[in-house]
Amino acid sequence: TELRDKILRGQEKLFQVSIYVAITAKDLSELNKTTRLLETALSARLFYTKVARYQQLEGLQAVLPRGEDKLNQRRNLDSSSVALTFPFMSSELVQESGILYGVNKSNNSLVILDRFSLNNANSIVFAQSGSGKSYATKVEILRQLMQGTKVIVIDPEREYKRLSESVNGTYIKLSAKSREKINPFDLATTKRSKNDLSEHTQDLIEVLSLMADGLSPREKAALDKAILKIYKQAKTAPPLLEDLYTELHNLGQIKLCERLEKYISGSLSEVFNSQTNIKLDNRLIIFDIKDMPESLRQIMMLIIANFVQNQVKVSPEKRLLVIDEGWLLLEHEESARFVAGLVRRARKYYLGVSIISQQANDFLKSDYGRAIASQSSLRILMRQDTTTIKNVVSEFHLSEYEENFLLTCEKGDALIIADQNHVAVKVVAAEKEHPLITTNPAELYRI
């Protein structure tokens, strides 16, 4: 009755389906053994099987890719049941341009994809620790570089240093003692349109809110006024944090000044209160923030992302921004809101944002995290555990087969979702690529 009602409401359709299984073996003994094993396995799942006796030729013709069903053994199935016979929504993903992401697990074809040809070039990577997400990311970086894409990486765990050295990239280590500096107020141009400055001011307020451990509405209004004023007063060089501090003090924002003072005087002043001396002029740039205190890593990740955003606005070209351990930026509302805005606007500037996280639950429980996921046309899902799988399945509308795949897949296996295409792949590196990206201690020792 329930099925009949669903058919009447158009929620289900009926199909005539034939399911045939072709078994190959070296000899008759092996064939009989394999047949018995298959019959036992299917019987355990309540499948009734029947050997095509005296119809072997017709059976062979039926399983050939000719669309000729000589056996003509059909059963009526509803659309939900039929859907279970298709493990992935798309069996192939091959584009004329793009890079090789891996080998299709279903048919060993190559999975070639151009992320910049999708609705947007953003991606998210969800994977538990040890499943190969860093390896897969480095493989893509190498191949994007060969396609002429400029790549920028925010690296909280110092995992990309060898890769940078291998391709003569620019490796920037940011810490209290480093010579490299980023001025949060650097707009990368002296030509400041009213719209650009307004957008930049809102982004700066998010950064400063994180630095000040939150802002009241009155403090946000004061910040907005102060930021616009110090930019108006600046001539050739961008303003500094100390200029904002002075203006806020003039506006009577004493408590806010007290919370920002540690970034202006003392050891942190060299990090946050200096003019930028970094250029994004190399094809690969790594920002290493491992030596930053953990309490400041989120702030620095946000400042780097904002700096990159301002740079690409001035000179749009094909770029990829990789944010490793991206879940860190979702711990606070200010940083989460900033990243969601960055992802939403990236397409305008020919920028792809790739966010990598092993904390799928923390990512997807946030409204901003789900917004980032929905604004990413490319989703790369690697091995999950039982604590994360339900949220991942629900968010990306995965089939039961895809759920089981993510729970049991091997290291380096991934489910790639590109717009509406779902493909299971094995990420593979070429013989000359592997030594550049491996993190296996035994292999590194031999290298």
N, C-alpha and C positions, 0 to 999 in steps of 0.2 A: 504493500500500500504506500509506504514511504517513497519507494522508487517511482511508482506510478505518479504520485503527486509532484515529485521533482521534475519528471519528464513533462508533465502538463504545464508546469510553471516555467519551463525552458531552462531549468538549472542542470539538467542532465540530458544527454542524447544517447541513442542506442546505435551500436556498431556491430557488424558481423565481422568477427575476427578469427583468423587461423593462426595458430602458434605451432611451429615446427622446430624441432631440434635436430641438427645434423651432428652425428658423432663420427670422428675419424680415429683410426687405430692402425697399428703396423700389421696386426694379424687378427684372425678370428677370435682367439683366446682373449686378447686385450680388448677387442670390441665388445664381447659378451660381458667381460668384467666391468668395463666402463658403463655399459648399458644398465647393468644391475645397480651400480652405485648411483647413477642418475635417477633411476626409478625409485630407489629408496629415499633419496634426498627430496624428490618432488612429492612423494607420498607423504612424507613427514609434514609437508606444507599443504596437504589436502588437495594435491593435484592428481587427477586421474590420467595415466599415460597409456598409450597404445602404440605398439610397434607396427610400422607399415609393412606387414608381411605380404609378400608377393606383389608389393607395389614400390620396391626400392627405386626403380627408375623414375616413377612418377614423383616419389619423395625427393629425389635428387633434383629433378627439374623444378620442384616447388621452392626449394631453398636457394636456387641460383638467382642472381640479381636480374631476372628477366620479367618479373611480374606475372608469371604463369603458374597458377595454382592448379596443378594436375590432380592433387588429392581431394581438394574441395571439401575439407573437413572444417566447418565453420560453427562458431558459437556466438550467441548474442551476449554482448557485454555493454555495460553502461560506461559513460565517458570517464568517470573516476577510476574505474578498474582498468580501462585502456591506458590511462595516463601512467599507471604503474609499470607498464611494459616499456616506457620510454624513460630510462634512468636520468637523462639530461635533456633540457629543453632544446639544445642544439648539439648535433653530433660533430660539427666542424666549425672552425673559426679561422678562415684564411683570407687575409686582405692583400690587395696588390702591393700596397706600401706598408711599412711598419717594421717591427723587429720580431725576432723569434722569441717567444715566451717559453716554449717547451714542446714536448711531444704529446699528442692527444692520447689519453689512456684508453680510449675506446677503439681506435683504429690505427694508431701509430702515425697518423698524419701530423704535419707540422702546424703548430698554432702560431700564426703570424698576425700581429695586431698593431695598428697605429693608434695610440691613445688620443692623438690630436685630431683624429677624424671622427671621434665619438661626439656626443652632445657636449661634453666638456672633457678636459684632459686630466681631471682630478682622479685620484684613486685612494682606496684604503686597503690596508693589508692587516688581516686579523689572523693570528696564529699563536699557539701556545709555545712556550720556551722550548727550543731544541727541534723545532719542526722545519727549520730551513728558511725562515723569513728574511734574515739578513743576507743569506746566500742568494736567494731569489732577487732581492733588491739590488745587490751588487751586479748580478748578471744583467739586469735591465739597465742599470747605470752605464755599464760598459757599452752596451749595444745602442743606447740612446746617444752616447758620445760619438759613436761611429756614424750615426745618422745626422750629426751636426747640431744636436740639442745641447744647450748649455745646462749643466746640472749643478745645483747648490744643495748641500747636505747639512742639516743641523744634527750633530752627532754627540749625544750626551754620554756615550759609553766608550768612545775611542775605538770604534769598530771599522772605521774607514781609512785609517792612516796608511796602511799598506796599499790600498787601492789608489789613493791619491799619489803616492810615491811612484807607483807603477806607470801612471799615465802623465806624469809631470804636472799634476794638479797643484792648486794653491791650498796649502794646509795652514789654517789659522787657529791657533790655540788661544782661547780667550780666558783670562784669569786675572786676579788682582796684580800679578807680576808681569803680565804679557805687555808687549809693546804695541800690539794691534788694538785699536779702539773703535768703538761705534758710538756716535753721538745720536741719542734717541730723537733729537730734533732735526736731524739731517734729512732734508727733502730732496737731495740729489740734484737740485736745480735752483737757480735764483729767480726763475720765472714762476711765480706762485699765483695761479688763478684762484679766484674766490672759492670755486667749488672744490678744487684740490686741497686748499688750505682748510676748508670746513671739514672735509672727509678726514684729512690727516689729524686735525684737532681731536675729532672723536676717537680715532685710533690711539692717539697719545693719552687721552683721558683713561682709556682702558688699561694702558701700560702703567700709567701713574697710579691708578686705583690699586693695581696689584702691588706696586712698590709701597704704597701707603697703607696697605692692609684694609682697603675699602674706603669709600668716600660717601659723605652725606650729600643730599641734593644741593645744599648751600655751597659745599666745597666743590662740587662739580661745576656749578655756575661760576664760582670764582676762578677755577682752573681754566674754563673756557675763555673767560675775559682776559686772564693773564697771558695765556698762550698766544692769543691773537695780538696782544699788545707787544710782546717781546719779538714776535716775527715782524711786526710793523717797524720796530726800532732797529732790527738787525739790518745791516747793510750788505757787506760782501760775504761774511761767514755766518753760518746758521747760529742761532742762540744756543746757550748751554743750560744745563739744569740749574746752575747757580743763578742765571738770569731769571729763571722762573721763580726760584726761591726768593730772590729779592723782591720781585713784583708781588708775590703772594704775601710777603711780609708787609709790603706797603698797603695791601688790601685788608690787613688785619687778620689773616689766616694763620695765627700763631701755632695752633695745635697741628695743623697740616704741615707747617714748616718743620715742627719738631719731628714729625714722622718721616720727613724726607731728608732731614739733616745728615743722617748717616751716609747718604749717597753723595753728599757734597763735601764733607770733611772726613778725614781719616783714610783708611786703606781703600775703601770702596770708591773714593772720589776719582781715582785714576781709571776706574772701570766705567763709571756712568757719567762723568763730568769732564769729558775730553772731546776734542774735535775728531771726526772720523778720519782715519788714515788707511782705509781699506778700499780697494777697487774690485768690482766684480768683472774683471776683464779676462779671466781664464775660462777655459771650457769646463773645468771641474773645480769647484771650491768647497772645501770642507771646513765647517765651523765646529771645532772641538771645544766642548764646554765641560769636560769631565772634571777639570781642576776647580771649577766654580763650586762654592759651598752649595749643598743640596737645596738650602732655603732660597738660593738665588737663581737656580737653574731655570725655573719657569720664567722668571723675569727676563733672563738673558735670551731664552728661546723666543720670547715674545718680541724683544727688541730686534733680534736678528730677522725674524719674519717680517716685522714692520719695515726694517731697512731694505730688505729684498723687495718688498712690495713697492716702496718708493722708487727704487732703482728701475724696476721693470715698467713703471708708469712712464718714466722719461724716455726709455728706449725699448719698446716692445719687440721681442724676438723670441724664438722658440726656446723656452726654458722649463726646467723641471725643478721644483723645490721639494726635497725629501725631508720630512720631519720624523726622525726616529723617536721611539717611545712617545708617540703623540698623545697618549692618554694623560701624560703629565699636564698638558695644557687644558684638560677638562676638569681638573681638580678645583679650579676657581671659576666663578661665573664670568669674571672680567676677561680672562684669557680664553675661555671657551667661546665667548661672544665674539672676540676678535678673530679667532681662527675661522669660525663659521662665516664671518664677513669676508675674510680673505679668500676662502674657498668659493664663495658665491661670486666674487668679483674677478677671480683669476682669469677666466676665459676672455675677458675684455683686453687683457694684456698679453695674450698668447702664452700664458703660464699654466702649467699643470702642477697641482699640489698633491704630493703623495704622503699620506700619513700612515705610519706603521705602529701597530700596537699589539701587545700580547694580552691586554686587559679588555677583552671584548665586552664583558659585563659592565665594567665601569664606563666604557665608551658609550654603550647603547642605552644605559639608564638615564643619560643626560639628554635633555631636549636638544641642546646644541650638538651633541654627538650624533644623534639621529638625523639632525639637519645636515651635518657634514656628510653622513653616509648617503643621504638622498641626493646630495649635490655632487656625488662622485659617480661618474659613469662606469668606471672600472673598479670592480671589487675583487680582491684576491684573497680567498679564504683557504687557509691551510689547517693542519690538524687542530681539532678542538677537543676539550674534555667534557665530561658530563655536566660540569658546573656552568659551562658557557653555551653549550650546543643549543639549548632551547631558545635562548634569546637570539642567537644567530639565525636559526631556522625561521623564527617568527619574523625577524626584521627583513630577511631577504627572500621569504616565501619559498623555501627549499622543499624539494620532494623528500619522501622517506628514504629513497635510495641515496640522495645527496647527503642527507643527515648521517646515514650509516657510513658513507664514504669519508666524511670529515672526522668521524670518530675512529676510523680504523686505517686511514691512509698512512703511507710511509713518509719518512722524512723527504722533503723535496716535492711531494705531491701537493697539488692545489686545485681548487675549484675556481675557475675564472668566470666572472660574470661581467660581460661587456655589453652595456645597455640591456637588451633582453636575451642575449645569448649566454648559455651556460655550458662550459666545457671543462672536463677534468683533464689536467695536464701533469706531466712529469717535467719539472724544471731541470734542464740539462745545460752544462757549460762545456764549451769547446776545450780541447786539450790545453791550449795556450791560455785560456781564460781561467781555468780552475786554480792554478797556483797563485793568481793575483787576488782571489777572493775567498779562498778556503779559510776557515777558522779552526779546523781540526788541529789540536796541538801536536799530534804525531806527524801529520803532514808538514806542519810549519817547521818542526825540528829538522826534517829531512831537507826542506827547502833552504 
